[in-house]
Amino acid sequence: MTEFENIVTSNSSIISLIITVILMIAIPVIFFIYWRRKNKEQTNISWLIAGAIGFLVSARVLELGVHYFCIIADNPISRFINGSTVAFVLYGIIMAGVFEECGRHIIMKTILKKNRTRENAVLYGIGHGGIEILAVILPSMIFTLIIAIVFSSGDTENALRTLKITEETAEAALPSVQTAASFGYAMMAMNVIERLFAMCLHIGLTVIVYYGIVNGKKAFLPLAIVLHMIMDTFAALYQRGVTPLWAVEVWIAIWSMVVVFIAVKLYRKMKATTV
């Protein structure tokens, strides 16, 4: 497999990946510790747990189940969506917005009827965004680190054998190996900053949905869905090769700030007492 012959990861790639893994763990932990210490009397751990479970059920079970039928499986619907950039992008952003925001809404409205405080809404968002890092982003980073370590010796044949990369799987594995080899401090910074913005986004969207629930304003759920859809637009376009990665990161930063701005205004409108 000649495409792998000249790939040798550097020490800087390994070090930057190790730091990235550590920071990925630290982000949700620091968010939680800070908010919990600041608002111990107004928060309950059950909201953090509910946020984590809510993400796993809505985004990693239900949404992925729909993706299997509409994207992965071979049928007329999947062929249509995969064959059209417009359809792929619209499908992706709608599914993400509807499943995650409706998940927040259903759980906070029907299950979390006790300890309804604005502080707990933030804690729910920390649980939602935190488990996304720990269950989705972190495993990917750890796997990339393993690849970097395996390919650092310069023994390509041994690396391929260790990672069980064969002629049949080489094409699918090549992008991951190239990512590990090219990973550096700039990529580390970009990944960490993106996750910080994503955490703020999830907290902000949770506050928006929560505000609609406690104030009986149904329009705030559609608002959260639309904001989420807009947020994911550039990421979906990137998956289709339409936009560069830097544009995705800029878009995430901009829309995270927009969502946080709206959420802060709504947060301040709510009373600092249990509903």
Secondary structure as UniProt FT lines:
FT   HELIX           2..4
FT   TURN            5..6
FT   HELIX           11..38
FT   TURN            39..42
FT   HELIX           45..55
FT   HELIX           56..62
FT   HELIX           63..67
FT   HELIX           68..72
FT   HELIX           76..82
FT   HELIX           85..106
FT   HELIX           107..111
FT   HELIX           118..132
FT   HELIX           133..137
FT   HELIX           138..150
FT   HELIX           151..153
FT   HELIX           156..162
FT   TURN            163..164
FT   TURN            167..169
FT   HELIX           170..182
FT   HELIX           185..214
FT   TURN            215..216
FT   TURN            218..219
FT   HELIX           220..239
FT   TURN            240..241
FT   HELIX           245..269
//
